[in-house]
């Protein structure tokens, strides 16, 4: 058993050690790590419970003193004193740049000197993404290869794609360190096969990064897709009549739009018209214009054929549309057949002799009726005149008879 005196000494030593540990904890400064976006402001706070009549100091990663108590030590107007008390020293750094990143030290000059570290992380803001590969039109059924690129992010940003409202899966992402050794350039690629429905479709590349604070930063580009043309023939007026003017419009669609139109009539050796004008005009419809007319519309993506069947008859008929498609070996062919009461014929190859139209026949009938009425009136006048003449003659003869009856007979000659 230990002597009582020795036990008292051990107890006093333990109490002194505990008191010393407590004293050291209260004199230890505390800080916190901070993250700031480049261009923003970071606030560094250092606190201590028991300063032990000593001053607090902030220094940068290069161990340059920024503030010692309330005294500025480094001439940098971006660094400002926010609060200085025996228990706290708070400063702020505005317009933060990437080179401001690192460990900042808060020191309490006691014996020994006590320090606390604060790690400042500066986020590099990614630039607005750029899309490459859309500069030239893409042919129908070919692969579109697009690249999206964004520089200046720290850490490396994430890129995502969409076409319209549909997400696109990328083919790979590449991350390259920028020349400053702190930020990164990120590239992403997508590939997909285009159709004519993709013409004017919007493709969007979006960059995601914590520095954007949920704000979207994206770029949108429209695709230009070249596809084969289509064509159909439209008559103007839609229901023409014999003897009237007719225009056939070869309506060519596509990207690019057809620029050459060839007009032909089946059964004729020579073409009717070859030009950039898609309209074929017939100034006066005749029965000889009946036939099938063919329009071949051509663009850089190929040719398409549209057919129109015209039947000119004496009386107008309602058109009976009939559309069918016949694929050719090298080009799409669409046939539009329509029977109407008229067709048009180009003057160089058709007989333009006029044929009485329905309206002309109607006028002729009216003229005939009027002629008959006039004839009947004239006949009636002639008959009436003849009757009056005969009646007058009878009256004259009757008058002579009456006079002869009352006239005295001449005396007979005496022999």
Order of alpha helices (4+ residues) and beta strands (2+ residues): alpha-beta-beta-beta-beta-beta-beta-beta-beta-beta-beta-beta-beta-beta-beta-beta-beta-beta-beta-beta-beta-beta-beta-beta-beta-beta-beta-beta-alpha
